[in-house]
Every structure is written in C-alpha cells, then in structure tokens.
Amino acid sequence: MRGVFAGAITVPVLLSLALAGCAIKPPATASGAAGPDGAWVPMTFNALPGWGPGIAVAGLPGFVRSCQAIEVMPEDQSLGGDGVAGSLGGKAGLWRGTCAAARAVPPDDAAAAQTFYQTYFVPYQAAAATRITGYFEPVYAGSEVRLRGYDVPLYAKPRNMVRADLAAFRDSTGKQRIVGRLRYGKLVPYYSRARIESGIIAQQAQVVAWLRDPVDAYMAQVQGAAQLRLPDGTLIDLGFDGTNGRAYTPIGKLMVEKGDLAANDVSIQSISAWLRAHPTQAPALMDANKNYVFFKRVRDVPDGLGTPGALGVPLTPEGSIAVDEKAIPLGAPAFVATKTLDRLTTAQDIDVGAKGTSAAQIFFGIGRNAAEMAGATDEVGRLFVLLPRPTVPAPAAGATS
C-alpha cells in the first residue's frame, strides 16, 4: 500500500482517452500547434537550457519505465505524434533500439545517462511557445461500499458505452475515435455529466467507490486519478478508465468570465472553495462541463509513484508530463524550459485540454504538497521532444552509453 504525500488537476489520462489529464485554468496565451513537419525544429543538446549529466540521469528512470510498456507492444502500435514526431517516434517499433540502450545505462551513472541521450536522440523544439502547468493525484475520503455520509458515486466504465475508431472504416491514418451508445440501432452521443449524475447509468455501470463530497468527485475526475482513504485508514488507488466522449469544458474559465474568480486566482483550491461556498450554484456549474470520467481500481502501484497514466506506467513525480498525443508520441522524452525550471520529463499521460504543443502539464505527485506545487506552476516556456535518431548504433553487451 502506498503512503500519502499529503493532498490537483489534469486529465490526464486521459490517453486513455487520456490522460487523464485536463487543466481547469484559463486558456493559454501561447498558441503552439505541432502541425506537419515545420512545427518541430531540430536542435542540438546545447540548446537545452541547463542540459547536463544531472538533468539526464534524473530523467532516465521515467523513460526506462516507458520502455517497459512500449517493448511489449506490437511493432506497429501507434503512440501518437504528428509530422516528424510521428515519423520518428510514432510507432512502438521505432523505440526498440533506444529502449535497449537505456536498459544498459547504470541507474546512477550521470555521465553515462548524458552520453546515452546525446547518442540516441535528436532534440526538436516546438515552433511556438508552450504553456506549462501542473497536475497531481488528490487524496480524498472514500468507501468501497455505500455508507452513511458516503453517497457520491464514482462509476466504472458503463457496459452500454461503445467506442468506435472511424479510421478503421476509411482510408485514413488520423485518430478519429468517438464514444457513444446504441439507440434503436444508431450510434448516438453518450450521456452528459448531468444525465449521468441523475443516475441514468446506475444499471449499466458499477460504482467503484463512494465519496463524501461532490466537489471531491468532480476534482478527482478533472485529475483523472485519485487515492482514497477508506474509513479504516486503508489507501486505495483509482485510475482513469475512459470518458463519456463529451468535450471537456474548464469551469475555471467560466468562473472568470462570470466574475466569480479573478483571472490570476484560478486553481483547484480556489475553484473547490468557491463550489463549496455556493452549494446551490455548484451543481449547474460542474454540469457545464459535460465530460465525465470513469474509474477503475488499480493495484500494486509502487510507493512514491502515481497511478498509471495513458501509457499504462506509473507516473513519476516531476518526471512525467501530460501532452496532446496527436503532437507528441507517448513514451517520448520531453524537455521543458521556463523561467523557473529546466527539466527532462517523459510523455506518459494525455492532456485533453491541450491542442498541439500549446500546453503541457507536469505531474507533481500525490496529496497536498503536490497540489500546492501543481497550483503554483503556470508559465509560458519552451518544449522540446527528444526523438530517436533515424539510425542508431546497436548497444554492445555491457555497454553503458
């Protein structure tokens, strides 16, 4: 059982959609979009601010974890990515050589880690600026059975929900997935948040847990994962298990537009406080976000790591990042540079609110401390993706770089 870091948001996954992750902050001022080829500019490692052995070795464990998932995928398994990002890193088979080399790097050898990255990767910078925010895994009071005071359900994926990949029905390489339900033989959109909360899927979906507070339930969905403290003190993990397919609407933006919150005071803490202080208005505001997240129980998550994101590997605090997988392949190393941080992360979750490279979210961990760090992170910076060199040397037995 994992320990609690102490007590914010994304949707990460929502790769799952994914990633859960969906930030609730106002739209970014940056407008990057990784379109065909030209949006990614090849660079040298010297262009990465602060790049060196310390940053390289800190980022390596997250990448190795990604490899553990990618290496068991079929060669042609899609990981996402557009333009050069898709051509060099968009299929699982393209990562075989780099993953084999990563396993050969001693975990604590910083110089070898730096040599590994510089040998096997080329950095590509997003052509436009990127808004960097944070998300975390909240800890809430919950119960696996309905008890007095625990009456807010978190649902598992419904039995009557249908997922369709339109690319399978036409000559297209694009990702065109939709979610719905069958009604009189026709596929129609799945129920909205308001309809689901009215109990309409009670006969179609299992309740994986019951919470005390509807605001907690909403925020767990925004983050795409949660840790629950049961009445006996036991901690359990809930992970993302899909969405109803409806568009995600950041209610923080709506609150700013209505004058309920100042534009510079939008965070999980301020939104939660406002919702609890206005219980008659809160349900309609939360229902304005028609997107609904389903959960599943996740077991055996290693201590200190977050519930698995869209890639299916446990998230590393300050080492995992949620991205638009249409722009950046899942599993790819991603270097973030802002005024306050230079960090090598790995794309392991999906930010459903991001469009191209306009935004990305760093995972900060579990609990209150992580929430504070995530809430304090909101900067416009530069985003780089590290892609495998088109031709890389085969790792020698016992090689360290």
N, C-alpha and C positions, 0 to 999 in steps of 0.2 A: 504494500500500500504506500502511495506517495505521501510525502509530507506537504504541508501548505506553506507557500512562500508568504502568504498573508493575503489578500484580495485583489479590463476594459474593453476594446471593441474591434471587430472587423467582420469579416465573414469569411472569414477565412473560411473556410472552405469553402470556401465553398468551392473546391475543384470538383470537388465533389460536385460541385455544380458545374464549391468550392467555392473555398475555401474556406469555410469558412473561412475570409474573411471579409466586411462592409463597414467602412468608416462612417460615423454619423456626423462628421464635421462638414462645414460648408464646402462647396466645390472648390477645387484647386484653382489657383490663378495660373499655374503652369498648364501648358496645353500640348504636351508631347504626345505623339502618336507614332508608334513604330509601324509604319507602312512599308511597302515594298522597298527592299534593299537600302535606298538612300537614307532612311531614318537612322540607320546604325552606321556610325563612323569608326573604322578600325583605328586603334591607337596602340601605343606601346605601354608597357607597365610603368614607365617613368611618368606617364600622365595620371596615374592613380595617386591622389594626394596621400602622403604618409606611407605609401607602399613599402613593405619591408618584411623581414622574417617574422616579426611579431604578429603582424596582421595576417600573414599567410598561415602560420601554424594555428592561430585562433579560429580561422575559418575552415580548416581542413576536416574536423570531426563531422560537421554538418554535411559537407559534401560526401564524405565516406558513407554516412547514413543514407543519403540519396542513392548512392550506388547500390546499396544493399537491396533497394526496391527495383531500381532500373535493370540490374543484371539478371533478374528473373523474369523480366518482361519479354515478350516476343520481339524479334529484331525490328519489326515494322510498327511497334506500338507507338502511337503518337503522343508526344509530350507537349505539343504546342509550339509557339514561335512563328513569326512572320518574316518574310524576306530572308536575309542572310541568317538570322537566328533560327529560322525553321530549317533552312537547307543544311546548316552545320550542326544543329543540336536538336532538331525537332523529332527525331526517331530514337528509340531506345538503343538500336544497334550502333548509332553514331558515337555512343559513350563507352563502348566496350574497352577501347584502349586506354582512355583516361582513367576509367574506374580501376582497371587492373594496375595501372601505375600508382594510383592513390593508395591502394592497399599495401603497396611496398614501402611507403614512406613511414619511418618510425614516428609514432604519435607525438613525441616531444622534441623532435629534431626540427627546429625552426628554419635552419638553413636549407635542409632537405625539402621542407614544405615550400619555401620560396622557389627553389630550383624546379620543383615539380610543376608549379603553376606556370612559371615562365617557359618551361619546356613544352608543355602540353596544351597551352591555351593562348588565345589572342583576345585582348580586351576590345570591346566595341562600345562606344559611348552613344547613348540616346541623343538624337539631334536636338531635342528640346529639353527644357528643364523638367524636373520631376518633383512632385510634392511628396515628401516623406513624412508619414505619420506612424503611429504605433498602435498595436493591439495586444491583448493579453487574455489569459484564461481566468474568468472570475470564479470565486468560491461562494456558494450560496447554501442556505439551509434547505434540505430537501428530504424526501422519503420515497422509498421504492413502493410503498403501499399507501393508499389514501387514509390519512389520519385527520383527527380534528385539527383544524388550522393549516393543514396541507391540502389545499383543494384547487391549485392551479396546475393543470396537466402540461407535461412536455410529451409530445407524441412521437412515436416511431413512424417510419415511412408507411403510408397507407397502402393497403392491398389493392385498392382500385385506382392507384396512380399509374399512369402509363408514360414511359419515356420513349421518345422517337428521335432517331438520328436521320434527318432528312437527306444527309449526304449519301446515305445508303440507297436512296431512291432516285438519285440523279447523278450525272457526271460532274461531280464537284469535289474539290479537296478541302473545302471550307467546313468549319464546325458549325452545324446547323441543328442543334438539339432543341427539342421542345418537350414540355411536360404538360400533361393534361389528363383527362378521364374520358371514358366512353359514355356517351349518352345517346340512346337509341341508335347505336351503331356508328355514331360520328364522334370524332375526337374533338373535345371542347376544352377550354382552359380549366385548370384545376381551381378548386375553391380558393377564394381570397382569405386573407388573415381573419377578417371579421366573420366570415361564414364558418371557418374552422373553429374559431373561439366560441361560436354559438353552440358547438357540439355536433355539428353535422357529420363529422367523420368518426364519431365515437364508436360506431360499429365496424369501422374499416381500419382503424389504427390502434395499436397497443399503446398504452401510456407507459413510458419508460421511467418516469419519475413525477412526483408531485412536489410543487414548491409552495411556499407561504405567500409569496408576493408576485402579482402580475408584472410589476416593473422588473423584478429579477428575471422572470421568464422571458420578457422581451429582450433584456440585455444579454441573456445567455444566447438567444438566437442571433443577435447582432454580432456577437463574438464568434459564433459557430461552434463553441465548445464550452464546457463548464465542469467544474469539480463540485460535487455536492457533499455537504457534511450531513450525515444521517443522524437521527435522534440519539443513537448510541455513540456518536462521535466518529464512526467509520467514515472514511472518504471514498467516494466512487467517482469514476470519470465518465463523462458523456461526450461523445464525438459527433460530428456532423454526419447526417445520413440523407442529405438531399434537401431540396426545397420544393415548394409548390409551383415553381416556374414563373411566378409573377415578378414584375420589375421591382427592384429594391429602391425605396424612397427614403433618403436620410431625413429623419424627422428633425434633426438639429437645424437643417436648412429651413424647414418650415417654421420652426420656432423663431429663428432670426427674422424671417420675413414678416411674421406676425407681431414682432416686438417683444416676444416672451423672453428672449435671451439676447444678449449683446453678441455681435459677430466674433468678438475676441474672447468670449466666455462659453464656448461650446465644447463640452467634454462629457464623458459618460457620467461623471459626478454631477455636473450642473444639470444635465438632462434628467437624470434619475431624481435629483432633488425636486426639480420642478414638477415632474409627473406625480411624485408622492404628495406634494403640497397642493396639487389640483386634481384630486381623485375623480371629480365629475367630468373634467375635460380630458383626462389622460386616455381613457379607452378610445375615444374618437381619434385622438392624435396618433396613437400607436397603430390604429387600424388604417390610417392614411398610408402606412407602409404595407402594401398588400402582400409583400414577400413573407413567407412563413418557412422556418427552418425545422426540419425533423432531426431527431437524435437517435443514437444507438449507444448501448453500454459498451465501453471499451475497457479491456482488462490488461493487466501486466504492463502498464506504462512505466518505463524506468523512472526512478526517483530523479527529480531535478529537471525532467523534460516535460514538454506539453503534450496534450493529446494529439495523435497524428493528424496532420493536415491533408490537403488534397492529394499529395503524392503518396500518402499512406505511411509516412515515417514520423516518429515523434519529433515535435518541434523543439529547437534549441533556443533557449532564451538569448536574445540579442544576436542570434546566428541564423535564424530562419526569417524569410521575408515572403509576404503575400503579394502577388503580382497579377497582372492580366495575362493569363496563359496564352492568349492569342498573340501576344507580342513577345513574351519571354518563355522559353521552354521550362517546364517544371524540372527540377533537378539541377539546373544550371547555376554556377556561382554568379552572384551579383554583387558588385562593389558599389557602396553608397558613399557619397561625399557631400557633406553640408558644412555650414559654418562651425558646427559643434561636434561633428563626428565623421570619422573615416572608418568604414567597417566592411569587411568581406563577409557576406551572408550567402545563403543558398535559397533559391526559389523553391519552396516546398508547400506553398499554400496559394489559394486564389483570392484576390481582392475583387469581389464582384462589382465594386463601385469604380474600379479603375478602367480607363479607356486607353489602350496602348501603353505608352510609358508616361502618361500624365501623372500617375500616382503609384505608390507602393507603400506597404506597411510592414514595419519591423515587429516581430514577435518579442515581447519583453518578459514573458514568463507567467507565473501564476500568482494570484492574490493581490492584496492591497498595494504592496510596494511596486509590483509590476504595473498595476493600474496607474499609479502616480507617474511612473516613468513614461508609460504609453501616452497618458494625457498631456504630458509636457513636451511631447515630440510632435512638432508640426513646422517643418521647414521646407523651403524650396531648394533643391540641390541638384547634383548630377548623379545619373545612374549609368553604370556600366554592366554589361553582361560579358562573362568570360565564356568563349565558345571553343570547342576542340579545334586544334589546327587540322586543316584538311588531311595532312599526312603527318602522323606522329610516330616516333620510334617505338618499337616493341620493347616492353620492360624486360631487362635482363633478370635472371634469377638472383634474388637477394639484393636487387638494386634499391637504392634509397632516394633516387630522384629521377 
